[in-house]
Amino acid sequence: MSYGKNAKDLRFQTVTVFGTPMLFTESYVDPESLPKGVYQYLVRHHSEDLEKPVQITDWAVVNRMGSLLTTEAIALDNVPGSYVKKRSVDAEKDWEWNGYFVKLHEYLERYPVQRTAADRSDVR
């Protein structure tokens, strides 16, 4: 069962997080609509500022700000006693709104999925 919007139909805000260009949307993105090698994370906002990202996680219900897509995996920390993984974000240092919107295919043209040797059919 799928949920959320098809990533190919959305226009994303471009952001730079931890020095890496990424895509952000307030929409729920259907993970089934993502190409292999595109990672999706959820962003949580500050409880007193809905536009201030404070955490990237693999699961968010409370204070969910939106979805973050990238072709580079983000290292998340385990939460003791939970299956959730997360990483704190300093909105001033770690997150930059770039001010323009793109479609997923435009982002992938500029920042293609990194294929490993195991992914390549031409490697023996």
Phi and psi in radians as a Rosetta constraint file:
Dihedral C 1 N 2 CA 2 C 2 CIRCULARHARMONIC -1.853 0.35
Dihedral N 2 CA 2 C 2 N 3 CIRCULARHARMONIC 2.767 0.35
Dihedral C 2 N 3 CA 3 C 3 CIRCULARHARMONIC -2.512 0.35
Dihedral N 3 CA 3 C 3 N 4 CIRCULARHARMONIC 2.826 0.35
Dihedral C 3 N 4 CA 4 C 4 CIRCULARHARMONIC 1.513 0.35
Dihedral N 4 CA 4 C 4 N 5 CIRCULARHARMONIC -3.104 0.35
Dihedral C 4 N 5 CA 5 C 5 CIRCULARHARMONIC -1.621 0.35
Dihedral N 5 CA 5 C 5 N 6 CIRCULARHARMONIC 2.657 0.35
Dihedral C 5 N 6 CA 6 C 6 CIRCULARHARMONIC -1.211 0.35
Dihedral N 6 CA 6 C 6 N 7 CIRCULARHARMONIC 2.168 0.35
Dihedral C 6 N 7 CA 7 C 7 CIRCULARHARMONIC -1.033 0.35
Dihedral N 7 CA 7 C 7 N 8 CIRCULARHARMONIC -0.539 0.35
Dihedral C 7 N 8 CA 8 C 8 CIRCULARHARMONIC -1.238 0.35
Dihedral N 8 CA 8 C 8 N 9 CIRCULARHARMONIC -0.307 0.35
Dihedral C 8 N 9 CA 9 C 9 CIRCULARHARMONIC -1.633 0.35
Dihedral N 9 CA 9 C 9 N 10 CIRCULARHARMONIC -0.204 0.35
Dihedral C 9 N 10 CA 10 C 10 CIRCULARHARMONIC -1.601 0.35
Dihedral N 10 CA 10 C 10 N 11 CIRCULARHARMONIC 2.685 0.35
Dihedral C 10 N 11 CA 11 C 11 CIRCULARHARMONIC -1.848 0.35
Dihedral N 11 CA 11 C 11 N 12 CIRCULARHARMONIC 2.267 0.35
Dihedral C 11 N 12 CA 12 C 12 CIRCULARHARMONIC -1.886 0.35
Dihedral N 12 CA 12 C 12 N 13 CIRCULARHARMONIC 2.584 0.35
Dihedral C 12 N 13 CA 13 C 13 CIRCULARHARMONIC -1.373 0.35
Dihedral N 13 CA 13 C 13 N 14 CIRCULARHARMONIC 2.408 0.35
Dihedral C 13 N 14 CA 14 C 14 CIRCULARHARMONIC -1.527 0.35
Dihedral N 14 CA 14 C 14 N 15 CIRCULARHARMONIC 2.384 0.35
Dihedral C 14 N 15 CA 15 C 15 CIRCULARHARMONIC -2.398 0.35
Dihedral N 15 CA 15 C 15 N 16 CIRCULARHARMONIC 2.778 0.35
Dihedral C 15 N 16 CA 16 C 16 CIRCULARHARMONIC -2.074 0.35
Dihedral N 16 CA 16 C 16 N 17 CIRCULARHARMONIC 2.103 0.35
Dihedral C 16 N 17 CA 17 C 17 CIRCULARHARMONIC -2.172 0.35
Dihedral N 17 CA 17 C 17 N 18 CIRCULARHARMONIC 2.210 0.35
Dihedral C 17 N 18 CA 18 C 18 CIRCULARHARMONIC 0.944 0.35
Dihedral N 18 CA 18 C 18 N 19 CIRCULARHARMONIC 0.587 0.35
Dihedral C 18 N 19 CA 19 C 19 CIRCULARHARMONIC 1.423 0.35
Dihedral N 19 CA 19 C 19 N 20 CIRCULARHARMONIC 0.082 0.35
Dihedral C 19 N 20 CA 20 C 20 CIRCULARHARMONIC -2.002 0.35
Dihedral N 20 CA 20 C 20 N 21 CIRCULARHARMONIC 2.287 0.35
Dihedral C 20 N 21 CA 21 C 21 CIRCULARHARMONIC -1.149 0.35
Dihedral N 21 CA 21 C 21 N 22 CIRCULARHARMONIC 2.310 0.35
Dihedral C 21 N 22 CA 22 C 22 CIRCULARHARMONIC -2.478 0.35
Dihedral N 22 CA 22 C 22 N 23 CIRCULARHARMONIC 3.088 0.35
Dihedral C 22 N 23 CA 23 C 23 CIRCULARHARMONIC -2.071 0.35
Dihedral N 23 CA 23 C 23 N 24 CIRCULARHARMONIC 2.485 0.35
Dihedral C 23 N 24 CA 24 C 24 CIRCULARHARMONIC -2.271 0.35
Dihedral N 24 CA 24 C 24 N 25 CIRCULARHARMONIC 2.466 0.35
Dihedral C 24 N 25 CA 25 C 25 CIRCULARHARMONIC -2.524 0.35
Dihedral N 25 CA 25 C 25 N 26 CIRCULARHARMONIC 2.602 0.35
Dihedral C 25 N 26 CA 26 C 26 CIRCULARHARMONIC -1.374 0.35
Dihedral N 26 CA 26 C 26 N 27 CIRCULARHARMONIC -0.233 0.35
Dihedral C 26 N 27 CA 27 C 27 CIRCULARHARMONIC -1.320 0.35
Dihedral N 27 CA 27 C 27 N 28 CIRCULARHARMONIC 2.725 0.35
Dihedral C 27 N 28 CA 28 C 28 CIRCULARHARMONIC -1.334 0.35
Dihedral N 28 CA 28 C 28 N 29 CIRCULARHARMONIC 2.319 0.35
Dihedral C 28 N 29 CA 29 C 29 CIRCULARHARMONIC -1.883 0.35
Dihedral N 29 CA 29 C 29 N 30 CIRCULARHARMONIC 2.246 0.35
Dihedral C 29 N 30 CA 30 C 30 CIRCULARHARMONIC -1.179 0.35
Dihedral N 30 CA 30 C 30 N 31 CIRCULARHARMONIC 2.028 0.35
Dihedral C 30 N 31 CA 31 C 31 CIRCULARHARMONIC -1.067 0.35
Dihedral N 31 CA 31 C 31 N 32 CIRCULARHARMONIC -0.447 0.35
Dihedral C 31 N 32 CA 32 C 32 CIRCULARHARMONIC -1.198 0.35
Dihedral N 32 CA 32 C 32 N 33 CIRCULARHARMONIC -0.312 0.35
Dihedral C 32 N 33 CA 33 C 33 CIRCULARHARMONIC -1.570 0.35
Dihedral N 33 CA 33 C 33 N 34 CIRCULARHARMONIC -0.009 0.35
Dihedral C 33 N 34 CA 34 C 34 CIRCULARHARMONIC -1.589 0.35
Dihedral N 34 CA 34 C 34 N 35 CIRCULARHARMONIC 2.382 0.35
Dihedral C 34 N 35 CA 35 C 35 CIRCULARHARMONIC -1.143 0.35
Dihedral N 35 CA 35 C 35 N 36 CIRCULARHARMONIC 2.683 0.35
Dihedral C 35 N 36 CA 36 C 36 CIRCULARHARMONIC -1.007 0.35
Dihedral N 36 CA 36 C 36 N 37 CIRCULARHARMONIC 2.339 0.35
Dihedral C 36 N 37 CA 37 C 37 CIRCULARHARMONIC 1.664 0.35
Dihedral N 37 CA 37 C 37 N 38 CIRCULARHARMONIC -0.063 0.35
Dihedral C 37 N 38 CA 38 C 38 CIRCULARHARMONIC -1.755 0.35
Dihedral N 38 CA 38 C 38 N 39 CIRCULARHARMONIC 2.131 0.35
Dihedral C 38 N 39 CA 39 C 39 CIRCULARHARMONIC -1.651 0.35
Dihedral N 39 CA 39 C 39 N 40 CIRCULARHARMONIC 2.467 0.35
Dihedral C 39 N 40 CA 40 C 40 CIRCULARHARMONIC -2.080 0.35
Dihedral N 40 CA 40 C 40 N 41 CIRCULARHARMONIC 2.319 0.35
Dihedral C 40 N 41 CA 41 C 41 CIRCULARHARMONIC -2.238 0.35
Dihedral N 41 CA 41 C 41 N 42 CIRCULARHARMONIC 2.783 0.35
Dihedral C 41 N 42 CA 42 C 42 CIRCULARHARMONIC -1.820 0.35
Dihedral N 42 CA 42 C 42 N 43 CIRCULARHARMONIC 2.555 0.35
Dihedral C 42 N 43 CA 43 C 43 CIRCULARHARMONIC -1.991 0.35
Dihedral N 43 CA 43 C 43 N 44 CIRCULARHARMONIC 2.328 0.35
Dihedral C 43 N 44 CA 44 C 44 CIRCULARHARMONIC -1.852 0.35
Dihedral N 44 CA 44 C 44 N 45 CIRCULARHARMONIC 2.508 0.35
Dihedral C 44 N 45 CA 45 C 45 CIRCULARHARMONIC -1.753 0.35
Dihedral N 45 CA 45 C 45 N 46 CIRCULARHARMONIC 2.875 0.35
Dihedral C 45 N 46 CA 46 C 46 CIRCULARHARMONIC -1.121 0.35
Dihedral N 46 CA 46 C 46 N 47 CIRCULARHARMONIC 2.474 0.35
Dihedral C 46 N 47 CA 47 C 47 CIRCULARHARMONIC -1.147 0.35
Dihedral N 47 CA 47 C 47 N 48 CIRCULARHARMONIC -0.335 0.35
Dihedral C 47 N 48 CA 48 C 48 CIRCULARHARMONIC -1.923 0.35
Dihedral N 48 CA 48 C 48 N 49 CIRCULARHARMONIC -0.032 0.35
Dihedral C 48 N 49 CA 49 C 49 CIRCULARHARMONIC -2.496 0.35
Dihedral N 49 CA 49 C 49 N 50 CIRCULARHARMONIC 1.794 0.35
Dihedral C 49 N 50 CA 50 C 50 CIRCULARHARMONIC -1.167 0.35
Dihedral N 50 CA 50 C 50 N 51 CIRCULARHARMONIC -0.247 0.35
Dihedral C 50 N 51 CA 51 C 51 CIRCULARHARMONIC -1.847 0.35
Dihedral N 51 CA 51 C 51 N 52 CIRCULARHARMONIC 0.192 0.35
Dihedral C 51 N 52 CA 52 C 52 CIRCULARHARMONIC -1.941 0.35
Dihedral N 52 CA 52 C 52 N 53 CIRCULARHARMONIC 1.850 0.35
Dihedral C 52 N 53 CA 53 C 53 CIRCULARHARMONIC -1.213 0.35
Dihedral N 53 CA 53 C 53 N 54 CIRCULARHARMONIC 2.380 0.35
Dihedral C 53 N 54 CA 54 C 54 CIRCULARHARMONIC -2.225 0.35
Dihedral N 54 CA 54 C 54 N 55 CIRCULARHARMONIC -0.242 0.35
Dihedral C 54 N 55 CA 55 C 55 CIRCULARHARMONIC -2.739 0.35
Dihedral N 55 CA 55 C 55 N 56 CIRCULARHARMONIC 2.468 0.35
Dihedral C 55 N 56 CA 56 C 56 CIRCULARHARMONIC -1.932 0.35
Dihedral N 56 CA 56 C 56 N 57 CIRCULARHARMONIC 2.340 0.35
Dihedral C 56 N 57 CA 57 C 57 CIRCULARHARMONIC -2.574 0.35
Dihedral N 57 CA 57 C 57 N 58 CIRCULARHARMONIC 2.940 0.35
Dihedral C 57 N 58 CA 58 C 58 CIRCULARHARMONIC -1.673 0.35
Dihedral N 58 CA 58 C 58 N 59 CIRCULARHARMONIC -0.048 0.35
Dihedral C 58 N 59 CA 59 C 59 CIRCULARHARMONIC -2.698 0.35
Dihedral N 59 CA 59 C 59 N 60 CIRCULARHARMONIC 2.227 0.35
Dihedral C 59 N 60 CA 60 C 60 CIRCULARHARMONIC -2.621 0.35
Dihedral N 60 CA 60 C 60 N 61 CIRCULARHARMONIC 2.266 0.35
Dihedral C 60 N 61 CA 61 C 61 CIRCULARHARMONIC -2.041 0.35
Dihedral N 61 CA 61 C 61 N 62 CIRCULARHARMONIC -0.864 0.35
Dihedral C 61 N 62 CA 62 C 62 CIRCULARHARMONIC -1.472 0.35
Dihedral N 62 CA 62 C 62 N 63 CIRCULARHARMONIC 2.386 0.35
Dihedral C 62 N 63 CA 63 C 63 CIRCULARHARMONIC 1.037 0.35
Dihedral N 63 CA 63 C 63 N 64 CIRCULARHARMONIC 0.574 0.35
Dihedral C 63 N 64 CA 64 C 64 CIRCULARHARMONIC -1.245 0.35
Dihedral N 64 CA 64 C 64 N 65 CIRCULARHARMONIC 2.135 0.35
Dihedral C 64 N 65 CA 65 C 65 CIRCULARHARMONIC -1.668 0.35
Dihedral N 65 CA 65 C 65 N 66 CIRCULARHARMONIC -0.657 0.35
Dihedral C 65 N 66 CA 66 C 66 CIRCULARHARMONIC 2.923 0.35
Dihedral N 66 CA 66 C 66 N 67 CIRCULARHARMONIC -2.881 0.35
Dihedral C 66 N 67 CA 67 C 67 CIRCULARHARMONIC -1.989 0.35
Dihedral N 67 CA 67 C 67 N 68 CIRCULARHARMONIC 2.506 0.35
Dihedral C 67 N 68 CA 68 C 68 CIRCULARHARMONIC -2.126 0.35
Dihedral N 68 CA 68 C 68 N 69 CIRCULARHARMONIC 2.235 0.35
Dihedral C 68 N 69 CA 69 C 69 CIRCULARHARMONIC -2.026 0.35
Dihedral N 69 CA 69 C 69 N 70 CIRCULARHARMONIC 2.514 0.35
Dihedral C 69 N 70 CA 70 C 70 CIRCULARHARMONIC -2.745 0.35
Dihedral N 70 CA 70 C 70 N 71 CIRCULARHARMONIC 2.739 0.35
Dihedral C 70 N 71 CA 71 C 71 CIRCULARHARMONIC -1.654 0.35
Dihedral N 71 CA 71 C 71 N 72 CIRCULARHARMONIC 0.003 0.35
Dihedral C 71 N 72 CA 72 C 72 CIRCULARHARMONIC -2.081 0.35
Dihedral N 72 CA 72 C 72 N 73 CIRCULARHARMONIC 2.253 0.35
Dihedral C 72 N 73 CA 73 C 73 CIRCULARHARMONIC -1.117 0.35
Dihedral N 73 CA 73 C 73 N 74 CIRCULARHARMONIC 2.513 0.35
Dihedral C 73 N 74 CA 74 C 74 CIRCULARHARMONIC -1.796 0.35
Dihedral N 74 CA 74 C 74 N 75 CIRCULARHARMONIC 2.249 0.35
Dihedral C 74 N 75 CA 75 C 75 CIRCULARHARMONIC -1.253 0.35
Dihedral N 75 CA 75 C 75 N 76 CIRCULARHARMONIC 2.107 0.35
Dihedral C 75 N 76 CA 76 C 76 CIRCULARHARMONIC -1.955 0.35
Dihedral N 76 CA 76 C 76 N 77 CIRCULARHARMONIC 2.617 0.35
Dihedral C 76 N 77 CA 77 C 77 CIRCULARHARMONIC -1.676 0.35
Dihedral N 77 CA 77 C 77 N 78 CIRCULARHARMONIC 2.508 0.35
Dihedral C 77 N 78 CA 78 C 78 CIRCULARHARMONIC -1.191 0.35
Dihedral N 78 CA 78 C 78 N 79 CIRCULARHARMONIC 2.494 0.35
Dihedral C 78 N 79 CA 79 C 79 CIRCULARHARMONIC -1.690 0.35
Dihedral N 79 CA 79 C 79 N 80 CIRCULARHARMONIC 2.059 0.35
Dihedral C 79 N 80 CA 80 C 80 CIRCULARHARMONIC -0.960 0.35
Dihedral N 80 CA 80 C 80 N 81 CIRCULARHARMONIC 2.306 0.35
Dihedral C 80 N 81 CA 81 C 81 CIRCULARHARMONIC 1.349 0.35
Dihedral N 81 CA 81 C 81 N 82 CIRCULARHARMONIC 0.245 0.35
Dihedral C 81 N 82 CA 82 C 82 CIRCULARHARMONIC -2.498 0.35
Dihedral N 82 CA 82 C 82 N 83 CIRCULARHARMONIC 2.805 0.35
Dihedral C 82 N 83 CA 83 C 83 CIRCULARHARMONIC -1.579 0.35
Dihedral N 83 CA 83 C 83 N 84 CIRCULARHARMONIC -0.094 0.35
Dihedral C 83 N 84 CA 84 C 84 CIRCULARHARMONIC -1.378 0.35
Dihedral N 84 CA 84 C 84 N 85 CIRCULARHARMONIC 2.498 0.35
Dihedral C 84 N 85 CA 85 C 85 CIRCULARHARMONIC -2.061 0.35
Dihedral N 85 CA 85 C 85 N 86 CIRCULARHARMONIC 2.564 0.35
Dihedral C 85 N 86 CA 86 C 86 CIRCULARHARMONIC -2.664 0.35
Dihedral N 86 CA 86 C 86 N 87 CIRCULARHARMONIC 2.922 0.35
Dihedral C 86 N 87 CA 87 C 87 CIRCULARHARMONIC -2.601 0.35
Dihedral N 87 CA 87 C 87 N 88 CIRCULARHARMONIC 2.297 0.35
Dihedral C 87 N 88 CA 88 C 88 CIRCULARHARMONIC -1.269 0.35
Dihedral N 88 CA 88 C 88 N 89 CIRCULARHARMONIC 2.632 0.35
Dihedral C 88 N 89 CA 89 C 89 CIRCULARHARMONIC -2.203 0.35
Dihedral N 89 CA 89 C 89 N 90 CIRCULARHARMONIC 2.294 0.35
Dihedral C 89 N 90 CA 90 C 90 CIRCULARHARMONIC -1.654 0.35
Dihedral N 90 CA 90 C 90 N 91 CIRCULARHARMONIC 1.909 0.35
Dihedral C 90 N 91 CA 91 C 91 CIRCULARHARMONIC -1.025 0.35
Dihedral N 91 CA 91 C 91 N 92 CIRCULARHARMONIC -0.465 0.35
Dihedral C 91 N 92 CA 92 C 92 CIRCULARHARMONIC -1.438 0.35
Dihedral N 92 CA 92 C 92 N 93 CIRCULARHARMONIC -0.619 0.35
Dihedral C 92 N 93 CA 93 C 93 CIRCULARHARMONIC -1.780 0.35
Dihedral N 93 CA 93 C 93 N 94 CIRCULARHARMONIC -0.641 0.35
Dihedral C 93 N 94 CA 94 C 94 CIRCULARHARMONIC -1.716 0.35
Dihedral N 94 CA 94 C 94 N 95 CIRCULARHARMONIC -0.266 0.35
Dihedral C 94 N 95 CA 95 C 95 CIRCULARHARMONIC -2.239 0.35
Dihedral N 95 CA 95 C 95 N 96 CIRCULARHARMONIC 2.222 0.35
Dihedral C 95 N 96 CA 96 C 96 CIRCULARHARMONIC -2.266 0.35
Dihedral N 96 CA 96 C 96 N 97 CIRCULARHARMONIC 2.187 0.35
Dihedral C 96 N 97 CA 97 C 97 CIRCULARHARMONIC -1.417 0.35
Dihedral N 97 CA 97 C 97 N 98 CIRCULARHARMONIC 2.121 0.35
Dihedral C 97 N 98 CA 98 C 98 CIRCULARHARMONIC -1.502 0.35
Dihedral N 98 CA 98 C 98 N 99 CIRCULARHARMONIC -0.260 0.35
Dihedral C 98 N 99 CA 99 C 99 CIRCULARHARMONIC 1.534 0.35
Dihedral N 99 CA 99 C 99 N 100 CIRCULARHARMONIC 0.195 0.35
Dihedral C 99 N 100 CA 100 C 100 CIRCULARHARMONIC -2.463 0.35
Dihedral N 100 CA 100 C 100 N 101 CIRCULARHARMONIC 2.857 0.35
Dihedral C 100 N 101 CA 101 C 101 CIRCULARHARMONIC -2.041 0.35
Dihedral N 101 CA 101 C 101 N 102 CIRCULARHARMONIC 2.544 0.35
Dihedral C 101 N 102 CA 102 C 102 CIRCULARHARMONIC -2.499 0.35
Dihedral N 102 CA 102 C 102 N 103 CIRCULARHARMONIC 2.852 0.35
Dihedral C 102 N 103 CA 103 C 103 CIRCULARHARMONIC -1.521 0.35
Dihedral N 103 CA 103 C 103 N 104 CIRCULARHARMONIC 2.806 0.35
Dihedral C 103 N 104 CA 104 C 104 CIRCULARHARMONIC -1.010 0.35
Dihedral N 104 CA 104 C 104 N 105 CIRCULARHARMONIC -0.746 0.35
Dihedral C 104 N 105 CA 105 C 105 CIRCULARHARMONIC -1.119 0.35
Dihedral N 105 CA 105 C 105 N 106 CIRCULARHARMONIC -0.552 0.35
Dihedral C 105 N 106 CA 106 C 106 CIRCULARHARMONIC -1.193 0.35
Dihedral N 106 CA 106 C 106 N 107 CIRCULARHARMONIC -0.724 0.35
Dihedral C 106 N 107 CA 107 C 107 CIRCULARHARMONIC -1.080 0.35
Dihedral N 107 CA 107 C 107 N 108 CIRCULARHARMONIC -0.779 0.35
Dihedral C 107 N 108 CA 108 C 108 CIRCULARHARMONIC -1.188 0.35
Dihedral N 108 CA 108 C 108 N 109 CIRCULARHARMONIC -0.462 0.35
Dihedral C 108 N 109 CA 109 C 109 CIRCULARHARMONIC -1.144 0.35
Dihedral N 109 CA 109 C 109 N 110 CIRCULARHARMONIC -0.660 0.35
Dihedral C 109 N 110 CA 110 C 110 CIRCULARHARMONIC -1.523 0.35
Dihedral N 110 CA 110 C 110 N 111 CIRCULARHARMONIC -0.609 0.35
Dihedral C 110 N 111 CA 111 C 111 CIRCULARHARMONIC -2.228 0.35
Dihedral N 111 CA 111 C 111 N 112 CIRCULARHARMONIC 1.313 0.35
Dihedral C 111 N 112 CA 112 C 112 CIRCULARHARMONIC -1.158 0.35
Dihedral N 112 CA 112 C 112 N 113 CIRCULARHARMONIC 2.760 0.35
Dihedral C 112 N 113 CA 113 C 113 CIRCULARHARMONIC -1.077 0.35
Dihedral N 113 CA 113 C 113 N 114 CIRCULARHARMONIC 2.358 0.35
Dihedral C 113 N 114 CA 114 C 114 CIRCULARHARMONIC -1.481 0.35
Dihedral N 114 CA 114 C 114 N 115 CIRCULARHARMONIC 2.017 0.35
Dihedral C 114 N 115 CA 115 C 115 CIRCULARHARMONIC -1.541 0.35
Dihedral N 115 CA 115 C 115 N 116 CIRCULARHARMONIC 2.411 0.35
Dihedral C 115 N 116 CA 116 C 116 CIRCULARHARMONIC -1.634 0.35
Dihedral N 116 CA 116 C 116 N 117 CIRCULARHARMONIC 2.917 0.35
Dihedral C 116 N 117 CA 117 C 117 CIRCULARHARMONIC -1.013 0.35
Dihedral N 117 CA 117 C 117 N 118 CIRCULARHARMONIC -0.609 0.35
Dihedral C 117 N 118 CA 118 C 118 CIRCULARHARMONIC -1.181 0.35
Dihedral N 118 CA 118 C 118 N 119 CIRCULARHARMONIC -0.444 0.35
Dihedral C 118 N 119 CA 119 C 119 CIRCULARHARMONIC -1.408 0.35
Dihedral N 119 CA 119 C 119 N 120 CIRCULARHARMONIC -0.371 0.35
Dihedral C 119 N 120 CA 120 C 120 CIRCULARHARMONIC -1.480 0.35
Dihedral N 120 CA 120 C 120 N 121 CIRCULARHARMONIC 2.249 0.35
Dihedral C 120 N 121 CA 121 C 121 CIRCULARHARMONIC -1.327 0.35
Dihedral N 121 CA 121 C 121 N 122 CIRCULARHARMONIC -0.318 0.35
Dihedral C 121 N 122 CA 122 C 122 CIRCULARHARMONIC -1.512 0.35
Dihedral N 122 CA 122 C 122 N 123 CIRCULARHARMONIC -0.067 0.35
Dihedral C 122 N 123 CA 123 C 123 CIRCULARHARMONIC -1.638 0.35
Dihedral N 123 CA 123 C 123 N 124 CIRCULARHARMONIC 2.320 0.35
